[in-house]
Amino acid sequence: MERPVKAVIFGCSGLSLTPDEKELFRQENPLGLIIFDRNVQTPDQLRLLTESFRKCVGRPDAPVLIDQEGGRVQRLKPPYWRDLPFAKTYGDLFNTHPDQAIMALKSHAKALAQDLSSVGITVDCWPCLDIETPTITHVMAGRCFSNNPEIVSILGQTAVDACLHFGLMPVVKHIPGYGRAVVDPHHDLPVVHTPLSTLEQTDFYPFKQVKTQAWGMIAHVIYTALDAHLPATLSKTVLNHVRNNIGFQGFLISDDMRMGALAAFGSHPELAQQAVEAGCDAVLYCDGSVDQMAQVANALPALSTQSLSRLYQMEK
């Protein structure tokens, strides 16, 4: 009988799994592992790390994730891996040479897929479908394709399709948009007061246009037009809107539960539980502390039947 898979993706502390991490992963069977700078040294080292994780959970197809976008957000860096440009590079090129931008973006996705698959990474938290705004926080600078929702939609769909074509699962982020956030959610809670009618035509629009099933990452942002009290990650109202109005039917994960934007809403285990109850398929918990990971795992259920269906439907 197969063990149930916990609705969580964990990080780890270093270049290889510690004995305590191995034991925790064996016991709790988390859905996946996410890789950060602290986990990367050489291709051989990283390949051994991803293999070790899959051996612990006993699932050769267990997802291993990374944030490998291009520009400032690249966990894998030269000299072993390619240095790729920011998303904005393709949006700017699209303004004058749309065909060239699309071809260049497809090449970008191919390079990502090749670099990541060679070390056992199967899921990339890219592309960002957030809309660039004049007040966008510095943490998102350059990571958005454009300030034009139509261009973001076209390039976003191109990136998703190209990733899937080359065997890499993309995670579109940050649903339903960080573009209007004026504070960094790693430290503070963004609150967006924009009317729903405007959001539907701008921030939400690119996510609604994604016609291919991919993973998605929900944003730690309060949208007062939908829920004035809870950030999207913890709000059944917002997540219902994402599913039923925006129409995103893919596998939905939270952004990191440790980010400062959620600090006022509970402990990490409580937050993880709230996010799954609100409608996230799984949560990201990126800290490398075994004790904290164990507490989060204890608070979480196994992946629901519906979440498993979303997960395996996209793997076919």
C-alpha positions as CSV (number, residue, x, y, z in Angstrom):
1,M,0.0,0.0,0.0
2,E,1.4,3.4,-1.0
3,R,2.0,5.9,1.8
4,P,0.0,9.1,1.7
5,V,1.9,12.1,0.4
6,K,1.8,15.2,2.7
7,A,0.6,18.5,1.2
8,V,3.9,20.2,1.7
9,I,7.1,21.0,-0.2
10,F,10.1,21.4,2.1
11,G,13.6,23.0,1.8
12,C,16.7,21.5,3.3
13,S,19.6,23.1,5.1
14,G,22.7,22.5,3.0
15,L,24.5,20.8,0.2
16,S,23.4,17.3,1.3
17,L,20.7,15.9,3.5
18,T,21.5,15.5,7.2
19,P,20.6,12.3,8.9
20,D,17.7,14.1,10.7
21,E,16.4,15.5,7.4
22,K,16.5,12.1,5.8
23,E,14.6,10.6,8.7
24,L,12.0,13.4,8.6
25,F,11.5,13.0,4.9
26,R,11.1,9.2,5.2
27,Q,8.5,9.6,8.0
28,E,6.5,12.4,6.6
29,N,6.7,11.8,2.9
30,P,6.4,15.5,1.7
31,L,5.2,16.1,-1.8
32,G,8.5,17.6,-2.9
33,L,11.8,19.5,-2.2
34,I,12.7,23.1,-3.2
35,I,16.3,24.1,-3.9
36,F,17.9,27.4,-2.8
37,D,21.4,28.9,-3.1
38,R,22.4,27.2,0.1
39,N,21.9,23.8,-1.6
40,V,23.9,24.4,-4.7
41,Q,27.6,24.0,-5.3
42,T,28.3,21.8,-8.4
43,P,26.2,19.7,-10.8
44,D,27.4,16.4,-9.3
45,Q,26.6,17.6,-5.8
46,L,23.2,18.9,-6.7
47,R,22.3,15.7,-8.6
48,L,23.2,13.6,-5.5
49,L,21.0,15.8,-3.4
50,T,17.9,15.4,-5.6
51,E,18.5,11.7,-5.9
52,S,18.9,11.4,-2.1
53,F,15.6,13.2,-1.5
54,R,13.7,10.9,-3.9
55,K,15.3,7.9,-2.3
56,C,14.1,9.1,1.1
57,V,10.5,9.4,0.1
58,G,10.6,6.4,-2.1
59,R,9.1,8.2,-5.2
60,P,11.4,8.5,-8.3
61,D,8.9,11.1,-9.7
62,A,8.8,13.2,-6.5
63,P,8.8,16.9,-7.6
64,V,12.0,18.9,-7.0
65,L,11.5,22.6,-7.4
66,I,13.6,25.7,-7.9
67,D,13.3,29.4,-8.6
68,Q,15.3,29.7,-11.8
69,E,13.9,32.6,-13.7
70,G,16.8,34.6,-15.2
71,G,18.3,37.9,-14.2
72,R,18.5,38.4,-10.4
73,V,16.6,35.2,-9.6
74,Q,18.8,32.3,-10.5
75,R,19.8,29.7,-8.0
76,L,22.0,27.9,-10.6
77,K,24.8,30.2,-11.7
78,P,27.8,30.3,-14.0
79,P,30.3,28.7,-14.5
80,Y,28.3,25.5,-14.3
81,W,25.0,26.8,-15.6
82,R,23.8,29.5,-18.1
83,D,23.2,33.1,-17.1
84,L,19.8,34.0,-18.6
85,P,18.2,37.4,-18.9
86,F,15.3,39.0,-16.9
87,A,11.7,38.5,-18.2
88,K,11.5,42.2,-19.0
89,T,14.1,41.7,-21.7
90,Y,11.5,39.7,-23.7
91,G,8.7,42.1,-23.1
92,D,10.8,45.0,-24.3
93,L,11.8,43.1,-27.4
94,F,8.2,42.2,-28.0
95,N,7.3,45.8,-28.4
96,T,9.4,46.1,-31.5
97,H,10.0,42.5,-32.7
98,P,7.3,40.2,-31.4
99,D,8.4,37.2,-33.4
100,Q,12.0,37.5,-32.2
101,A,10.8,37.9,-28.6
102,I,8.8,34.7,-28.8
103,M,11.6,32.7,-30.4
104,A,14.1,34.0,-27.8
105,L,11.7,33.1,-25.0
106,K,11.4,29.6,-26.3
107,S,15.1,29.3,-26.3
108,H,15.2,30.6,-22.7
109,A,12.7,27.8,-21.7
110,K,14.8,25.2,-23.5
111,A,17.9,26.3,-21.7
112,L,16.1,26.1,-18.3
113,A,14.8,22.7,-19.0
114,Q,18.2,21.4,-20.0
115,D,20.0,22.9,-17.1
116,L,17.5,21.7,-14.5
117,S,16.7,18.2,-15.8
118,S,20.5,17.5,-15.8
119,V,20.5,17.8,-12.0
120,G,17.1,16.2,-11.3
121,I,15.0,19.3,-11.0
122,T,11.6,18.9,-12.6
123,V,9.5,21.9,-11.6
124,D,10.5,25.6,-12.1
125,C,8.8,28.5,-10.3
126,W,8.6,30.5,-13.5
127,P,7.2,32.5,-15.4
128,C,6.0,35.5,-13.5
129,L,2.7,36.7,-14.9
130,D,2.6,39.7,-12.6
131,I,1.9,43.1,-14.3
132,E,4.6,45.7,-14.0
133,T,3.3,49.0,-12.5
134,P,5.0,52.3,-11.7
135,T,4.9,51.5,-8.0
136,I,6.0,47.9,-8.2
137,T,8.3,46.8,-5.3
138,H,12.0,46.4,-6.0
139,V,11.8,42.6,-5.3
140,M,9.8,42.3,-8.6
141,A,11.8,44.7,-10.7
142,G,12.7,43.2,-14.1
143,R,10.9,39.9,-13.3
144,C,7.6,40.9,-15.1
145,F,7.4,40.7,-18.8
146,S,5.6,44.0,-19.3
147,N,3.1,46.6,-18.0
148,N,0.8,45.5,-20.8
149,P,-1.5,42.6,-19.8
150,E,-1.9,41.4,-23.3
151,I,1.9,41.1,-23.8
152,V,2.2,39.4,-20.4
153,S,-0.5,36.9,-21.5
154,I,1.2,36.1,-24.8
155,L,4.7,35.7,-23.4
156,G,3.3,33.8,-20.3
157,Q,1.5,31.3,-22.5
158,T,4.6,31.0,-24.7
159,A,6.8,30.3,-21.6
160,V,4.4,27.7,-20.2
161,D,4.0,25.8,-23.5
162,A,7.8,25.8,-24.1
163,C,8.6,24.5,-20.7
164,L,6.1,21.7,-21.0
165,H,7.4,20.9,-24.5
166,F,10.9,20.5,-23.1
167,G,9.8,18.4,-20.2
168,L,9.8,21.0,-17.4
169,M,6.8,21.8,-15.3
170,P,6.3,25.6,-15.0
171,V,4.8,27.3,-12.0
172,V,3.0,30.5,-13.0
173,K,3.3,33.2,-10.3
174,H,2.2,35.0,-8.4
175,I,-1.6,34.5,-8.7
176,P,-3.5,36.8,-8.8
177,G,-0.6,39.3,-9.0
178,Y,2.1,41.1,-7.1
179,G,2.3,44.0,-9.5
180,R,0.4,46.5,-7.3
181,A,2.3,45.5,-4.1
182,V,4.2,48.5,-2.8
183,V,5.9,46.6,0.0
184,D,8.1,43.4,-0.2
185,P,6.0,40.4,1.0
186,H,9.1,38.8,2.3
187,H,8.9,41.4,5.1
188,D,5.5,43.1,5.1
189,L,1.9,42.4,4.0
190,P,0.9,44.1,0.7
191,V,-2.6,45.5,0.6
192,V,-4.2,46.3,-2.7
193,H,-7.3,48.5,-2.8
194,T,-7.8,48.5,-6.6
195,P,-11.5,47.8,-7.7
196,L,-12.3,44.3,-8.9
197,S,-13.3,45.6,-12.4
198,T,-9.8,47.0,-12.8
199,L,-8.0,43.9,-11.4
200,E,-10.0,41.7,-13.8
201,Q,-8.8,43.8,-16.8
202,T,-5.2,44.0,-15.7
203,D,-3.6,42.0,-12.9
204,F,-5.9,38.9,-13.1
205,Y,-6.0,39.0,-16.9
206,P,-2.8,37.1,-17.8
207,F,-3.6,34.2,-15.4
208,K,-7.1,33.9,-16.9
209,Q,-5.5,33.6,-20.4
210,V,-3.2,30.6,-19.5
211,K,-4.9,27.8,-21.4
212,T,-2.5,25.0,-20.6
213,Q,-2.6,23.2,-17.3
214,A,0.5,24.2,-15.2
215,W,1.3,24.6,-11.5
216,G,0.5,28.0,-10.0
217,M,1.8,29.9,-6.9
218,I,-0.6,32.0,-4.9
219,A,0.5,35.5,-3.7
220,H,0.6,36.7,-0.1
221,V,-1.4,39.9,-0.8
222,I,-4.7,41.2,0.5
223,Y,-7.0,42.3,-2.3
224,T,-9.7,44.3,-0.5
225,A,-12.1,44.0,-3.5
226,L,-12.3,40.3,-2.7
227,D,-11.4,39.9,1.0
228,A,-10.4,42.9,3.1
229,H,-9.2,40.8,6.0
230,L,-7.1,37.8,4.7
231,P,-4.3,37.5,2.2
232,A,-5.0,35.4,-0.9
233,T,-3.1,32.5,0.5
234,L,-5.4,32.1,3.5
235,S,-8.7,33.3,1.9
236,K,-11.3,30.8,0.7
237,T,-13.0,33.7,-1.0
238,V,-9.9,34.7,-3.1
239,L,-9.0,31.1,-3.9
240,N,-12.6,30.4,-5.0
241,H,-12.2,33.4,-7.3
242,V,-9.0,32.0,-8.6
243,R,-10.6,28.7,-9.5
244,N,-14.0,29.8,-10.6
245,N,-13.6,33.3,-12.0
246,I,-10.0,33.5,-13.2
247,G,-10.4,29.8,-14.1
248,F,-7.1,28.5,-13.0
249,Q,-7.5,24.7,-12.7
250,G,-3.8,23.7,-12.2
251,F,-2.0,22.5,-9.1
252,L,-1.9,25.4,-6.7
253,I,0.9,25.9,-4.1
254,S,1.4,28.7,-1.7
255,D,4.4,31.1,-1.7
256,D,6.7,30.4,1.2
257,M,4.8,30.3,4.5
258,R,7.7,31.8,6.4
259,M,7.4,35.2,4.6
260,G,6.7,38.3,6.8
261,A,3.5,39.0,5.0
262,L,1.8,36.2,6.9
263,A,3.4,36.8,10.3
264,A,0.3,38.3,11.9
265,F,-2.0,35.4,11.0
266,G,-0.6,32.6,13.1
267,S,2.3,30.2,13.7
268,H,3.9,28.4,10.8
269,P,1.9,25.2,11.4
270,E,-1.3,27.2,11.8
271,L,-0.6,29.1,8.6
272,A,0.1,25.9,6.6
273,Q,-3.1,24.4,7.8
274,Q,-5.2,27.5,7.0
275,A,-3.7,27.7,3.5
276,V,-4.7,24.1,2.7
277,E,-8.1,24.6,4.2
278,A,-8.6,27.7,2.1
279,G,-7.9,25.8,-1.1
280,C,-4.1,25.5,-1.7
281,D,-3.2,22.0,-2.9
282,A,0.1,22.2,-1.1
283,V,2.2,24.7,0.8
284,L,5.8,25.8,0.5
285,Y,7.8,25.7,3.7
286,C,11.4,26.6,2.7
287,D,13.2,26.7,6.1
288,G,15.8,24.1,6.7
289,S,15.0,23.5,10.4
290,V,14.0,19.9,11.0
291,D,12.1,20.8,14.2
292,Q,10.0,23.4,12.4
293,M,9.4,21.2,9.4
294,A,8.2,18.4,11.7
295,Q,5.7,20.8,13.3
296,V,4.4,21.9,9.9
297,A,4.1,18.3,8.7
298,N,2.2,17.3,11.8
299,A,-0.3,20.1,11.1
300,L,-1.0,19.1,7.5
301,P,-3.1,16.4,5.9
302,A,-2.2,14.2,3.0
303,L,-2.8,15.5,-0.5
304,S,-6.6,15.4,-1.2
305,T,-8.0,13.2,-3.9
306,Q,-8.8,16.4,-5.9
307,S,-5.2,17.7,-5.5
308,L,-3.8,14.3,-6.5
309,S,-6.0,14.4,-9.6
310,R,-4.7,17.8,-10.5
311,L,-1.2,16.7,-10.0
312,Y,-1.3,13.5,-12.0
313,Q,-3.5,15.0,-14.7
314,M,-0.7,17.4,-15.6
315,E,1.9,14.7,-15.5
316,K,0.2,12.7,-18.2
